């Protein structure tokens, strides 16, 4: 969806999710200013059971003069635009409207269309809004409050920038001109004295699983954001890697999940804990969820919430396998040999862009990949846009250079950024064609259980394979383990008879 698609509407109400966070407020405010500058009649609202009480959000609203309204009713606007949430979801108060539009980054079954922009691979809604405004030629740096609001949305939803994974997020940080003093004030305004007391009581009532290095904590009723802040503090304990904080609220239970280990994604665990009885999701290291009390009682009768969480966590850990490529493959006899089909692929010699030894970040849909330019390191570009590094000695065995330019359109044109001077180069202008020479052999087997693989190129985040995908390793190198998606595998490989 383009923002210009909405130009035909004159009355626009921007709705944030209930109890809005910094990402929702920042994203909504930037859109409010955009439509206001277009001469539209525009409002910025949220609903729910309670008004905003979180101290940093109140400070953000005050200092940036954000005209957000708490409403309990709405008179059928011409256009209702939900931001950082999706119309009809459980965390969004229902209001009728003549037309509905959506801008969001949460993973649901809905997809983008003419009236919806949903990008679940982006860590914050503020980044999506930044990109949409930029595509319309709207300069968010025209007012430092707009730029700072977007920045703070990304800052908070990415766990203080530690969970950024998309090139657009890096582009946004490099571009924004922000009020650093205000951001510093906001960062240090997360607790009131009463909330500090609530957090303290919660932390001394913890339960602990030594084998899983996991803690489950029940809190007294409080602002949902406090649950997350308690979780952030708990993860600083040297013997805790994962924590779940919950409290009872109107109609059910609020959950906050935190993880500091790569094989447990907080978003994945939150979704698993709330499946069929609520909703949950979020990001790699932090996530949240809600469990309906009525659905919980119907399914689990008088079971306590703490007992339920411990049993579901035990079940969750049994749902997937973890493979560290540095440890190799346990059962190579279960794998069959495949070779690459003679399709056309792209490749780039890193020294065609940089001088030898230059440290650079390759920007792909999977995030930044660190590479040191060398005559011995190439970058491969697959048919579906998948990017991965390859050593020259392996490239020479597997591919034949066609010496023609590789030209193809992808959702995000990959780029390379030199770390030293922060200069960015597009990758495709340097790409040439190659095709398999028949030596590109791998060993592979179909995955029958969800699998997380930590490849030799990246030990910090895992490649996720589901049933129907393939677990692979390079022929002759059992420590070069990786996942290939089912559709990519069937297009790319054929069995060696």
Legacy VTK file of the C-alpha trace (Angstrom):
# vtk DataFile Version 3.0
C-alpha trace
ASCII
DATASET POLYDATA
POINTS 497 float
0.000 0.000 0.000
1.170 3.530 -0.759
0.168 6.381 1.524
-0.959 8.286 -1.563
-3.637 5.591 -1.954
-5.368 7.179 1.037
-5.378 10.693 -0.468
-8.957 10.221 -1.651
-10.193 10.370 1.954
-10.654 13.709 3.690
-11.601 12.502 7.182
-8.940 10.181 8.614
-8.817 8.735 12.127
-5.545 7.047 13.086
-6.164 4.404 15.743
-3.427 2.964 17.971
-3.758 -0.303 19.862
-5.082 -0.229 23.418
-2.528 0.919 26.003
-0.224 2.170 23.216
3.541 1.889 23.466
6.270 4.151 22.052
6.235 2.470 18.633
2.491 2.967 18.223
2.550 6.576 19.444
5.603 7.525 17.360
4.273 5.884 14.199
0.814 7.350 14.635
2.174 10.845 15.272
4.333 10.827 12.128
1.303 9.789 10.050
-0.852 12.411 11.788
1.599 15.135 10.743
1.781 13.795 7.184
-2.003 13.816 6.696
-2.316 17.158 8.487
0.181 18.664 6.010
-1.986 17.224 3.231
-4.910 19.290 4.498
-6.887 16.320 5.829
-9.181 16.353 8.874
-7.198 13.952 11.017
-7.351 12.615 14.574
-5.007 10.348 16.553
-6.839 8.078 19.020
-6.734 4.920 21.125
-9.315 3.027 23.173
-9.304 0.249 25.734
-10.067 -0.199 29.408
-7.616 2.415 30.648
-5.802 5.574 29.650
-2.031 5.711 29.267
-0.274 5.676 32.624
3.262 4.685 31.589
5.539 7.540 32.626
7.838 7.505 29.588
4.888 7.520 27.158
3.257 10.409 29.018
6.553 12.315 28.866
6.869 11.545 25.155
3.365 12.880 24.487
3.956 16.020 26.540
7.405 16.971 25.212
6.583 16.256 21.554
3.096 17.809 21.844
1.448 14.714 20.378
-2.346 15.251 20.133
-3.363 11.691 20.998
-6.884 11.217 22.371
-8.346 8.487 24.608
-11.849 7.681 23.319
-14.633 5.282 24.253
-16.767 5.876 21.163
-16.261 6.971 17.567
-18.771 8.189 15.005
-18.188 6.091 11.886
-15.259 7.998 10.269
-14.656 8.005 6.517
-11.354 6.201 7.023
-10.023 4.402 10.101
-6.294 3.678 9.853
-5.007 1.242 12.497
-1.296 1.625 13.209
0.996 -0.887 14.965
-2.052 -3.150 15.161
-4.660 -4.755 12.935
-8.379 -4.053 12.803
-10.359 -6.791 14.524
-7.497 -8.087 16.670
-7.914 -8.547 20.426
-5.728 -5.596 21.456
-7.639 -3.059 19.346
-10.942 -1.550 20.506
-13.578 -2.118 17.843
-14.980 0.970 16.134
-17.122 1.008 13.012
-15.852 2.956 10.003
-16.742 3.401 6.351
-13.283 2.237 5.229
-10.420 0.459 6.970
-6.663 0.667 6.343
-3.822 -1.019 8.256
-0.121 -0.375 8.836
1.532 -2.985 11.062
4.562 -5.207 11.610
3.060 -8.043 13.642
2.855 -11.541 12.219
-0.739 -12.605 11.540
-2.523 -14.434 8.743
-3.348 -11.128 7.032
-1.259 -9.880 4.122
-0.612 -6.571 2.405
-2.995 -5.212 -0.220
-4.191 -1.837 -1.536
-5.448 -0.858 1.942
-2.938 -2.672 4.145
0.827 -2.507 4.633
1.907 -5.430 6.816
5.590 -6.304 7.054
6.231 -8.902 9.737
9.963 -8.979 8.943
10.393 -5.425 10.294
11.114 -4.971 14.008
9.083 -1.758 14.455
6.067 -0.121 12.868
8.005 3.169 12.979
10.415 1.772 10.365
7.560 0.913 8.005
6.076 4.399 8.439
9.503 5.971 7.848
9.866 4.032 4.592
6.335 4.871 3.423
6.819 8.573 4.156
10.181 8.556 2.394
8.595 6.939 -0.671
6.083 9.805 -0.776
8.912 12.382 -0.681
7.970 13.517 2.832
11.011 14.643 4.836
10.601 13.479 8.444
13.564 15.645 9.426
11.506 18.773 8.704
10.463 18.672 12.373
12.780 17.169 14.978
9.756 15.915 16.944
8.638 13.710 14.029
12.121 12.267 13.582
12.556 11.726 17.330
9.146 10.065 17.681
9.985 7.574 14.923
13.436 6.933 16.376
12.074 6.298 19.868
9.500 3.872 18.446
12.280 1.865 16.803
14.507 2.225 19.872
11.922 0.736 22.221
10.599 -2.022 19.940
14.105 -3.219 19.045
15.196 -3.575 22.677
17.262 -0.393 22.516
18.416 -1.132 18.937
19.826 -4.566 19.836
17.285 -6.558 17.779
17.402 -4.705 14.467
17.526 -7.148 11.560
16.420 -5.378 8.381
18.379 -2.993 6.148
15.605 -0.388 6.385
16.206 -0.117 10.113
19.862 0.747 9.505
18.874 3.223 6.774
16.463 4.894 9.173
19.055 5.314 11.935
21.559 6.823 9.506
18.999 9.348 8.226
17.103 10.631 11.274
18.053 13.913 12.949
16.835 13.461 16.529
16.688 15.222 19.892
19.244 13.086 21.769
18.637 14.897 25.057
14.928 14.040 24.975
15.626 10.407 24.051
17.946 10.176 27.054
15.208 11.579 29.331
12.667 9.125 27.942
15.034 6.207 28.433
15.335 7.075 32.128
11.619 7.568 32.777
10.325 4.001 32.788
9.359 3.555 36.465
7.298 5.414 39.033
8.013 4.750 42.722
4.838 2.665 43.008
5.814 0.617 39.965
9.270 0.115 41.433
7.650 -1.405 44.517
5.475 -3.692 42.358
8.513 -4.823 40.390
10.493 -5.471 43.573
7.756 -7.647 45.094
7.457 -9.633 41.843
11.177 -10.349 41.660
11.351 -11.891 45.131
8.452 -14.259 44.292
10.176 -16.067 41.447
10.064 -19.764 40.544
13.099 -21.303 38.879
13.921 -24.276 36.636
17.647 -24.927 37.024
17.913 -27.302 34.031
16.346 -24.859 31.584
17.770 -21.757 33.312
14.232 -20.389 33.255
12.253 -18.308 35.727
8.481 -17.830 35.940
7.202 -14.898 37.989
3.745 -13.782 39.060
3.281 -10.021 39.462
0.613 -7.943 41.133
-1.672 -6.004 38.751
0.260 -3.237 36.980
0.732 -1.489 33.662
1.547 -4.263 31.121
4.770 -2.482 30.180
6.087 -3.035 33.711
6.014 -6.787 33.125
8.522 -6.341 30.334
10.761 -4.116 32.415
10.789 -6.728 35.200
11.758 -9.313 32.596
14.619 -7.152 31.365
15.940 -6.920 34.930
15.549 -10.648 35.581
17.633 -11.529 32.517
20.578 -9.775 34.115
20.784 -12.639 36.639
23.719 -14.856 35.640
21.777 -18.126 35.977
18.627 -17.097 34.046
18.381 -17.217 30.251
14.590 -17.141 29.776
11.870 -15.625 31.918
8.084 -15.403 31.802
6.301 -12.756 33.859
2.516 -12.771 34.174
-0.283 -11.116 36.072
-4.028 -11.391 36.255
-5.993 -8.685 34.470
-9.540 -8.044 33.364
-10.698 -11.094 31.430
-7.495 -13.093 31.698
-3.732 -13.004 32.092
-1.050 -10.800 30.547
2.295 -12.413 29.735
5.717 -10.973 29.021
8.447 -13.270 27.700
12.170 -12.484 27.626
15.059 -14.532 26.238
18.792 -13.918 25.972
19.719 -17.232 24.319
19.639 -17.650 20.545
17.783 -20.970 20.388
14.702 -19.640 22.243
12.906 -16.883 20.358
10.664 -14.984 22.772
8.047 -14.412 20.048
7.900 -18.117 19.279
7.500 -19.060 22.934
4.796 -16.419 23.528
2.817 -17.708 20.559
3.174 -21.283 21.799
2.056 -20.471 25.361
-1.080 -18.647 24.203
-2.068 -20.874 21.270
-5.821 -21.654 21.184
-6.493 -19.748 24.424
-5.314 -16.228 23.532
-2.767 -14.491 21.371
0.940 -13.767 21.567
3.946 -12.637 19.586
6.700 -10.072 19.368
10.397 -10.190 18.652
13.469 -12.365 19.060
14.373 -11.331 22.611
11.109 -9.930 23.933
7.454 -10.704 23.365
4.075 -10.527 25.019
0.750 -12.282 25.089
-2.741 -12.554 26.540
-4.574 -15.638 27.800
-8.366 -15.527 28.015
-9.544 -16.668 31.429
-12.756 -18.168 29.992
-10.859 -20.203 27.375
-8.242 -21.253 29.912
-10.816 -22.543 32.421
-12.738 -24.333 29.673
-9.606 -26.176 28.533
-7.597 -26.599 31.749
-10.276 -26.455 34.461
-8.779 -25.476 37.846
-5.095 -25.765 36.895
-3.028 -22.872 38.234
-1.475 -20.495 35.732
2.016 -21.131 37.106
1.620 -24.922 36.738
0.281 -24.445 33.216
3.230 -22.288 32.174
5.814 -24.744 33.502
4.129 -27.678 31.726
3.806 -25.796 28.427
7.425 -24.662 28.577
8.491 -28.300 29.027
6.365 -29.199 26.022
7.768 -26.309 23.966
11.374 -27.414 24.404
10.416 -30.840 22.998
8.933 -29.393 19.787
12.192 -28.649 17.965
15.770 -29.809 17.434
18.839 -27.560 17.626
21.931 -28.119 15.468
25.196 -26.232 15.836
27.107 -26.574 12.578
30.458 -26.427 14.357
29.537 -29.778 15.938
28.793 -31.391 12.565
26.057 -33.879 11.629
25.169 -36.765 13.948
23.680 -39.186 11.388
25.122 -38.539 7.904
23.816 -41.926 6.717
20.289 -40.446 6.781
21.216 -37.931 4.055
21.087 -38.314 0.260
23.323 -36.603 -2.279
21.997 -33.831 -4.532
23.509 -31.542 -7.107
22.536 -28.080 -8.241
20.493 -27.797 -11.390
22.122 -25.750 -14.190
20.143 -22.607 -13.339
21.527 -19.087 -13.553
22.747 -17.574 -10.276
24.450 -14.334 -9.363
27.779 -13.804 -7.639
29.936 -10.889 -6.565
33.633 -10.866 -5.779
33.971 -8.807 -2.621
37.184 -7.225 -3.977
35.232 -5.909 -6.973
33.666 -3.480 -4.505
36.241 -3.065 -1.734
39.973 -3.219 -1.275
41.361 -6.359 0.338
40.714 -6.537 4.093
37.856 -4.013 4.158
35.274 -4.904 6.789
31.781 -4.546 5.421
28.176 -5.408 6.168
26.145 -7.069 3.444
22.557 -5.919 3.714
20.062 -8.640 2.873
16.492 -9.480 3.816
17.916 -11.620 6.624
19.803 -8.663 8.113
23.400 -7.480 8.110
26.041 -10.126 7.464
29.629 -9.261 8.387
32.222 -10.068 5.709
35.863 -9.069 5.323
36.642 -8.372 1.663
39.124 -10.828 0.201
40.046 -12.464 -3.086
38.911 -15.665 -1.389
35.352 -14.551 -0.461
32.458 -14.276 -2.932
28.778 -13.525 -2.344
26.163 -15.732 -4.014
22.733 -14.476 -5.052
20.110 -17.184 -5.484
17.094 -17.280 -7.762
14.746 -16.179 -4.973
17.113 -13.470 -3.726
18.749 -15.511 -0.979
22.252 -14.189 -0.278
25.105 -16.136 1.272
28.923 -16.005 1.343
31.057 -18.685 -0.303
34.787 -19.327 -0.318
36.464 -19.064 -3.735
37.844 -22.609 -3.559
34.299 -23.957 -3.199
32.934 -21.586 -5.830
35.509 -22.783 -8.376
34.507 -26.400 -7.780
30.803 -25.759 -8.165
30.197 -22.980 -10.688
31.034 -21.873 -14.194
31.355 -18.102 -14.714
29.282 -16.760 -17.617
30.788 -13.260 -17.400
27.441 -11.573 -18.040
25.666 -9.180 -15.708
23.189 -10.679 -13.262
20.035 -8.561 -13.373
16.962 -9.426 -11.359
14.335 -7.640 -9.273
13.926 -8.560 -5.608
11.731 -7.175 -2.813
14.765 -5.450 -1.339
17.758 -4.701 -3.513
20.715 -5.887 -1.365
23.486 -3.474 -0.530
26.933 -3.479 1.045
28.123 -0.936 3.603
31.751 -0.249 4.429
32.061 -0.200 8.219
34.889 2.357 8.314
33.322 5.211 6.338
29.673 4.059 6.514
29.317 4.364 2.732
26.700 2.124 1.135
26.959 0.373 -2.241
24.211 -1.548 -4.040
25.242 -5.160 -4.608
23.499 -6.026 -7.880
25.428 -3.581 -10.152
28.554 -5.647 -9.405
26.887 -9.057 -9.849
27.734 -11.425 -12.695
26.091 -14.626 -13.837
27.240 -18.133 -13.086
25.723 -21.595 -13.380
26.330 -24.887 -11.716
29.137 -26.928 -13.262
27.880 -30.137 -11.725
30.294 -29.996 -8.822
27.889 -28.186 -6.514
26.909 -31.228 -4.486
25.254 -31.294 -1.113
23.848 -33.879 1.246
20.286 -33.279 2.328
17.294 -34.825 4.060
13.709 -33.731 4.468
12.976 -32.215 7.862
10.334 -34.102 9.834
10.555 -31.953 12.983
11.082 -28.176 13.271
14.823 -27.540 13.393
16.996 -24.573 14.371
20.443 -24.460 12.758
23.303 -22.191 13.754
25.456 -22.043 10.614
29.219 -21.560 10.460
28.630 -18.059 9.101
26.416 -16.916 11.952
26.406 -18.374 15.478
24.198 -15.616 16.930
20.886 -16.331 15.170
19.442 -19.542 13.839
18.088 -20.609 10.493
14.641 -22.111 11.033
13.436 -25.138 9.128
9.912 -26.507 9.291
8.426 -29.745 8.016
8.863 -29.768 4.245
12.159 -27.875 4.331
15.568 -29.510 3.954
18.497 -29.895 6.332
21.684 -29.736 4.242
25.441 -29.802 4.483
28.132 -29.303 1.855
29.373 -32.558 0.373
32.626 -33.407 2.160
32.139 -30.812 4.920
29.815 -31.947 7.711
30.373 -28.680 9.591
28.836 -26.529 6.837
25.222 -27.135 7.868
22.260 -25.012 6.798
18.543 -24.975 5.977
17.056 -24.687 2.485
13.352 -23.886 2.187
11.302 -26.538 0.406
10.340 -24.460 -2.637
13.898 -23.181 -3.104
15.312 -26.701 -2.766
13.004 -28.207 -5.394
13.873 -25.457 -7.868
17.602 -25.559 -7.158
18.601 -29.209 -6.602
18.150 -32.642 -8.147
19.079 -36.034 -6.717
22.305 -37.713 -7.796
21.490 -41.265 -8.938
LINES 1 498
497 0 1 2 3 4 5 6 7 8 9 10 11 12 13 14 15 16 17 18 19 20 21 22 23 24 25 26 27 28 29 30 31 32 33 34 35 36 37 38 39 40 41 42 43 44 45 46 47 48 49 50 51 52 53 54 55 56 57 58 59 60 61 62 63 64 65 66 67 68 69 70 71 72 73 74 75 76 77 78 79 80 81 82 83 84 85 86 87 88 89 90 91 92 93 94 95 96 97 98 99 100 101 102 103 104 105 106 107 108 109 110 111 112 113 114 115 116 117 118 119 120 121 122 123 124 125 126 127 128 129 130 131 132 133 134 135 136 137 138 139 140 141 142 143 144 145 146 147 148 149 150 151 152 153 154 155 156 157 158 159 160 161 162 163 164 165 166 167 168 169 170 171 172 173 174 175 176 177 178 179 180 181 182 183 184 185 186 187 188 189 190 191 192 193 194 195 196 197 198 199 200 201 202 203 204 205 206 207 208 209 210 211 212 213 214 215 216 217 218 219 220 221 222 223 224 225 226 227 228 229 230 231 232 233 234 235 236 237 238 239 240 241 242 243 244 245 246 247 248 249 250 251 252 253 254 255 256 257 258 259 260 261 262 263 264 265 266 267 268 269 270 271 272 273 274 275 276 277 278 279 280 281 282 283 284 285 286 287 288 289 290 291 292 293 294 295 296 297 298 299 300 301 302 303 304 305 306 307 308 309 310 311 312 313 314 315 316 317 318 319 320 321 322 323 324 325 326 327 328 329 330 331 332 333 334 335 336 337 338 339 340 341 342 343 344 345 346 347 348 349 350 351 352 353 354 355 356 357 358 359 360 361 362 363 364 365 366 367 368 369 370 371 372 373 374 375 376 377 378 379 380 381 382 383 384 385 386 387 388 389 390 391 392 393 394 395 396 397 398 399 400 401 402 403 404 405 406 407 408 409 410 411 412 413 414 415 416 417 418 419 420 421 422 423 424 425 426 427 428 429 430 431 432 433 434 435 436 437 438 439 440 441 442 443 444 445 446 447 448 449 450 451 452 453 454 455 456 457 458 459 460 461 462 463 464 465 466 467 468 469 470 471 472 473 474 475 476 477 478 479 480 481 482 483 484 485 486 487 488 489 490 491 492 493 494 495 496
